[in-house]
Amino acid sequence: MRPPRKIPPRLLSDAATQEGLVNKAQCDAAGLDKYAVGRLIKAGAWSRVTRCVYDTDPDPVERRRRDDYFEHVRRRAAWAGMLAVPGGIAVGACALALHRVAGLPARLVPEVARPDGTAAKLGSEVVLRRYRSFPTVRYRGRRIAALVPALAQALPGLARGGGVAVLGSVLHQGFLDVSALDQVRDMMRRRRGSVRALDWFPLASGLDESPAETAARLSCLDHGVPPDGQQVTFTLAGVLLARVDLVWRLPGGRYLVVEIDGRAYHSGQEMLADDSVRQNGLVGTDRLVVLRYPAAEALSDEGIGPDVAARLTALRWTPAAALLRGQVELDR
């Protein structure tokens, strides 16, 4: 077998902006014919993703090591769909991944629509949607669903925790405000399977800083112990102790605080060191009871709600009349 040809620079440039993927049309335009592509695949340098779409990264997806691994996998799914369908528009969760929205499932099925709204038979790897006309935006030379229609398309297919996390992400990152979510609701009311998802909107909070925090808050809510405050800053004699994720007022001027951490969301040595500083500041006063949970536990099926509820019962917590906001100064 002849060795694979050297990859044309033009094709390498395409792959660099498309999560490592290229399609047959791009190969043809760069002068790489089907026989050269076949040799690359046979040699293990490339792999076939779906019809006429190829991955130029020789490492299997599951073995790749990168800080943005899950984001890469989601974006890769979106690109696979757009490259498989001429003029394909990324829609639903795939469009949300390209909009940098958090809270999506780890793996996405490539999902696209055609500009004319028509459907056709594709391989099982790509879903072609027949959506009515909807706003789009440009993304690296392609078209993707604008944020509002992408949310309306994606939410009915998500689980409750993921759906609330997605809504919280667009609020927290400032992509949309609460009033803009009314447009999403209106668009969803015309879609099949949206009834349950419409109940999630009141649960969304722009104060959730990660999907793990959303899961922790929902678990506490489901177990009858909604937080009295979120992202509250504690100071002692004017000195900053920490800004904490979830807070409950306790009798006697004390507080239970919950911190969600772990490499999934607080990654890197700098952030881990910062977590240690926050922990030391919080436990240095007898006014605060500190519970810390890894992101994986917050995201588990049971969640942290049962444990937090048991602790609060033992500490004689009762719901606060008003939510804690902003800064709390502790007395000595």
C-alpha positions as CSV (number, residue, x, y, z in Angstrom):
1,M,0.0,0.0,0.0
2,R,1.3,3.4,-0.9
3,P,2.0,5.7,2.0
4,P,-0.6,8.4,2.7
5,R,-0.1,11.7,0.9
6,K,1.0,14.8,2.8
7,I,-2.1,16.7,3.9
8,P,-2.6,20.0,2.0
9,P,-2.2,23.1,4.2
10,R,-5.6,24.3,3.2
11,L,-7.2,21.1,4.5
12,L,-5.3,21.3,7.8
13,S,-6.6,24.9,8.2
14,D,-10.1,23.7,7.6
15,A,-9.7,20.9,10.2
16,A,-8.2,23.3,12.8
17,T,-11.4,25.3,12.8
18,Q,-13.8,22.3,12.7
19,E,-12.7,20.2,15.7
20,G,-10.4,18.2,13.5
21,L,-13.1,17.2,11.0
22,V,-13.3,17.7,7.2
23,N,-15.7,16.5,4.5
24,K,-15.4,15.1,1.0
25,A,-16.1,18.5,-0.6
26,Q,-13.2,20.1,1.3
27,C,-10.9,17.2,0.4
28,D,-11.8,17.5,-3.3
29,A,-11.2,21.3,-3.2
30,A,-7.8,20.8,-1.6
31,G,-6.8,18.2,-4.2
32,L,-7.1,15.1,-2.0
33,D,-9.1,12.5,-4.0
34,K,-11.1,9.6,-2.6
35,Y,-8.2,7.2,-3.1
36,A,-5.8,9.3,-1.0
37,V,-8.5,9.6,1.7
38,G,-9.0,5.8,1.6
39,R,-5.3,5.3,2.2
40,L,-5.3,7.7,5.1
41,I,-8.2,5.8,6.7
42,K,-6.6,2.4,6.1
43,A,-3.4,3.6,7.6
44,G,-5.2,4.8,10.8
45,A,-4.2,8.4,10.3
46,W,-7.9,9.4,9.6
47,S,-11.2,7.8,10.6
48,R,-14.7,8.0,9.1
49,V,-17.2,9.8,11.3
50,T,-20.3,9.6,9.0
51,R,-20.9,9.6,5.3
52,C,-18.3,11.9,3.6
53,V,-17.0,13.3,6.9
54,Y,-13.6,12.3,8.3
55,D,-11.7,12.9,11.5
56,T,-8.1,14.0,10.9
57,D,-7.0,13.3,14.5
58,P,-5.5,9.8,14.7
59,D,-6.3,9.5,18.4
60,P,-9.7,7.9,19.1
61,V,-12.1,10.4,20.7
62,E,-12.3,8.6,24.0
63,R,-8.5,8.7,24.4
64,R,-8.0,12.4,23.7
65,R,-6.6,14.5,26.6
66,R,-7.5,18.2,26.6
67,D,-8.8,20.6,29.1
68,D,-11.9,21.3,27.1
69,Y,-12.6,17.6,26.3
70,F,-16.4,17.6,26.8
71,E,-16.8,20.9,25.0
72,H,-14.7,19.5,22.2
73,V,-16.8,16.3,21.9
74,R,-20.0,18.4,21.8
75,R,-18.7,20.8,19.2
76,R,-17.4,17.9,17.2
77,A,-20.9,16.5,17.0
78,A,-22.2,19.8,15.7
79,W,-19.5,20.0,13.1
80,A,-20.2,16.4,12.0
81,G,-23.8,17.3,11.2
82,M,-23.0,20.5,9.4
83,L,-20.3,18.9,7.3
84,A,-22.5,15.8,6.4
85,V,-25.4,17.9,5.0
86,P,-24.6,20.5,2.3
87,G,-25.6,23.8,3.7
88,G,-26.6,22.1,7.0
89,I,-27.6,24.4,9.9
90,A,-26.7,23.2,13.4
91,V,-29.8,23.2,15.6
92,G,-30.9,22.2,19.1
93,A,-28.3,21.1,21.5
94,C,-25.6,21.1,18.8
95,A,-26.2,24.8,18.2
96,L,-26.2,25.5,22.0
97,A,-22.8,23.8,22.2
98,L,-21.4,26.2,19.6
99,H,-23.0,29.1,21.5
100,R,-20.9,27.9,24.6
101,V,-23.9,27.1,26.7
102,A,-23.1,24.8,29.7
103,G,-25.3,22.0,31.1
104,L,-25.6,19.9,28.0
105,P,-25.2,16.1,27.9
106,A,-21.7,14.8,27.6
107,R,-22.5,13.3,24.2
108,L,-24.6,14.8,21.5
109,V,-26.1,13.3,18.4
110,P,-25.3,15.5,15.3
111,E,-28.5,17.4,14.6
112,V,-29.0,19.7,11.6
113,A,-31.6,21.3,9.4
114,R,-31.6,22.2,5.8
115,P,-32.0,25.9,4.7
116,D,-35.2,24.9,2.8
117,G,-36.6,22.9,5.7
118,T,-36.7,19.7,3.7
119,A,-35.7,16.3,5.0
120,A,-33.9,13.4,3.4
121,K,-32.6,10.0,4.5
122,L,-29.2,10.1,6.1
123,G,-27.1,7.6,8.0
124,S,-28.0,6.8,11.6
125,E,-25.2,9.1,12.8
126,V,-26.9,12.3,11.8
127,V,-30.4,13.6,12.6
128,L,-32.0,15.9,10.0
129,R,-34.8,18.1,11.5
130,R,-37.6,19.6,9.5
131,Y,-38.0,22.9,11.4
132,R,-40.0,25.8,10.1
133,S,-38.0,29.0,9.3
134,F,-36.0,30.2,12.3
135,P,-33.4,32.9,12.9
136,T,-29.8,31.8,12.4
137,V,-26.3,33.4,13.0
138,R,-23.0,32.8,11.3
139,Y,-20.4,30.6,12.9
140,R,-17.0,30.1,11.2
141,G,-18.5,30.3,7.7
142,R,-21.5,28.2,8.5
143,R,-25.0,28.9,9.9
144,I,-26.3,27.8,13.3
145,A,-29.7,28.4,15.0
146,A,-29.7,31.6,16.9
147,L,-29.8,31.2,20.7
148,V,-33.6,31.6,21.3
149,P,-34.7,29.0,18.7
150,A,-31.8,26.7,19.6
151,L,-33.1,26.7,23.2
152,A,-36.7,26.0,22.1
153,Q,-35.5,23.2,19.9
154,A,-33.2,21.6,22.5
155,L,-35.1,21.9,25.9
156,P,-37.9,19.3,25.2
157,G,-35.2,16.7,24.6
158,L,-33.2,17.3,27.8
159,A,-33.6,15.9,31.3
160,R,-34.8,18.3,34.0
161,G,-31.4,18.9,35.6
162,G,-29.8,19.5,32.3
163,G,-32.6,21.8,31.1
164,V,-32.5,24.0,34.2
165,A,-28.6,24.1,34.0
166,V,-28.8,25.2,30.4
167,L,-31.3,28.0,31.3
168,G,-29.1,29.0,34.2
169,S,-26.0,29.1,32.0
170,V,-27.5,31.5,29.4
171,L,-28.6,33.8,32.3
172,H,-25.3,33.5,34.2
173,Q,-23.2,34.2,31.2
174,G,-25.4,37.1,30.2
175,F,-26.4,35.6,26.8
176,L,-30.0,36.3,27.5
177,D,-32.0,38.0,30.3
178,V,-35.1,36.7,32.0
179,S,-37.4,38.7,29.7
180,A,-35.8,37.1,26.6
181,L,-36.7,33.7,28.0
182,D,-40.4,34.6,27.4
183,Q,-39.5,34.3,23.7
184,V,-38.2,30.8,24.2
185,R,-41.3,29.8,26.1
186,D,-43.5,31.2,23.3
187,M,-41.6,29.3,20.7
188,M,-41.6,26.1,22.7
189,R,-45.4,26.1,23.1
190,R,-45.7,25.2,19.5
191,R,-43.4,22.2,19.8
192,R,-44.1,18.6,20.6
193,G,-43.0,17.4,24.1
194,S,-42.5,20.8,25.5
195,V,-45.1,20.8,28.3
196,R,-42.8,19.4,31.0
197,A,-39.9,21.6,30.0
198,L,-42.0,24.8,30.4
199,D,-42.1,24.0,34.2
200,W,-38.4,24.4,34.4
201,F,-38.2,28.1,33.7
202,P,-39.0,29.3,37.2
203,L,-36.3,27.0,38.6
204,A,-33.5,28.6,36.5
205,S,-31.1,30.8,38.4
206,G,-28.4,33.1,36.9
207,L,-26.5,32.7,40.2
208,D,-25.6,29.0,39.3
209,E,-22.0,29.1,38.2
210,S,-21.8,25.6,37.0
211,P,-24.1,22.6,36.2
212,A,-22.9,21.0,39.4
213,E,-24.2,24.0,41.4
214,T,-27.5,23.8,39.6
215,A,-27.8,20.1,40.4
216,A,-26.9,20.8,44.1
217,R,-29.5,23.6,44.4
218,L,-32.2,21.4,42.7
219,S,-31.4,18.5,45.0
220,C,-31.8,20.7,48.1
221,L,-35.0,22.1,46.7
222,D,-36.4,18.7,46.0
223,H,-35.6,17.6,49.6
224,G,-37.4,20.5,51.2
225,V,-34.4,22.6,52.1
226,P,-34.2,25.4,49.5
227,P,-31.1,27.6,50.1
228,D,-31.6,30.9,52.0
229,G,-29.0,32.5,49.8
230,Q,-26.6,31.9,46.9
231,Q,-23.2,33.4,46.0
232,V,-23.1,35.2,49.3
233,T,-19.9,37.0,50.5
234,F,-18.9,36.7,54.1
235,T,-16.6,39.2,55.8
236,L,-15.2,39.4,59.4
237,A,-14.2,42.8,60.7
238,G,-14.2,44.0,57.1
239,V,-11.9,41.2,55.9
240,L,-13.1,39.0,53.1
241,L,-13.5,35.4,54.1
242,A,-15.1,33.9,51.0
243,R,-17.9,34.0,48.6
244,V,-19.8,30.8,49.0
245,D,-22.2,28.8,46.7
246,L,-25.2,28.0,48.9
247,V,-26.2,29.4,52.4
248,W,-28.7,28.6,55.1
249,R,-29.4,30.8,58.2
250,L,-29.1,28.9,61.5
251,P,-30.3,29.9,65.0
252,G,-27.9,31.9,67.1
253,G,-26.5,34.0,64.2
254,R,-24.8,31.0,62.6
255,Y,-24.8,29.8,59.0
256,L,-24.5,26.5,57.1
257,V,-22.6,27.0,53.9
258,V,-22.2,24.5,51.0
259,E,-19.3,24.6,48.6
260,I,-19.3,22.6,45.4
261,D,-15.9,21.9,44.0
262,G,-13.9,19.4,42.0
263,R,-11.7,19.3,38.9
264,A,-14.8,19.1,36.7
265,Y,-15.6,22.7,37.3
266,H,-12.9,24.2,39.6
267,S,-10.0,23.0,37.5
268,G,-6.3,23.9,37.6
269,Q,-3.8,24.3,40.4
270,E,-4.6,28.0,40.8
271,M,-8.3,27.3,41.4
272,L,-7.5,24.4,43.8
273,A,-5.3,26.7,45.8
274,D,-8.0,29.3,45.9
275,D,-10.4,26.7,47.2
276,S,-8.0,25.9,50.0
277,V,-7.8,29.6,50.9
278,R,-11.5,29.9,51.0
279,Q,-11.8,26.8,53.1
280,N,-9.3,28.0,55.7
281,G,-11.1,31.4,55.9
282,L,-14.5,29.8,56.5
283,V,-13.5,27.3,59.1
284,G,-11.5,30.0,61.0
285,T,-14.7,31.2,62.6
286,D,-17.3,29.3,64.7
287,R,-20.1,31.2,63.0
288,L,-20.0,29.0,59.9
289,V,-20.7,25.3,59.4
290,V,-19.0,24.3,56.2
291,L,-19.9,21.4,53.9
292,R,-18.0,20.7,50.8
293,Y,-19.0,18.3,48.0
294,P,-17.2,17.2,44.9
295,A,-19.0,18.0,41.6
296,A,-19.4,14.3,40.9
297,E,-21.5,13.9,44.0
298,A,-23.6,16.9,43.3
299,L,-24.3,15.6,39.8
300,S,-25.1,12.0,41.0
301,D,-28.6,10.6,40.9
302,E,-29.3,11.1,44.6
303,G,-27.4,14.4,44.9
304,I,-26.5,16.3,48.0
305,G,-30.1,17.1,49.1
306,P,-30.5,14.2,51.6
307,D,-27.3,14.9,53.4
308,V,-27.9,18.7,53.6
309,A,-31.4,18.1,54.8
310,A,-30.2,15.8,57.6
311,R,-27.6,18.3,58.7
312,L,-30.1,21.2,58.7
313,T,-32.6,19.2,60.7
314,A,-29.9,18.5,63.3
315,L,-29.0,22.2,63.4
316,R,-32.7,23.3,63.9
317,W,-32.9,25.2,60.6
318,T,-36.2,26.9,59.6
319,P,-36.8,28.6,56.2
320,A,-35.7,32.3,56.1
321,A,-38.3,35.0,55.6
322,A,-36.1,36.7,53.0
323,L,-33.2,35.5,50.9
324,L,-29.7,36.4,51.8
325,R,-28.1,38.6,49.2
326,G,-24.8,40.2,48.6
327,Q,-22.5,40.5,51.7
328,V,-22.9,39.3,55.3
329,E,-20.7,40.8,58.0
330,L,-20.0,38.4,60.8
331,D,-19.6,39.7,64.4
332,R,-16.6,38.6,66.4
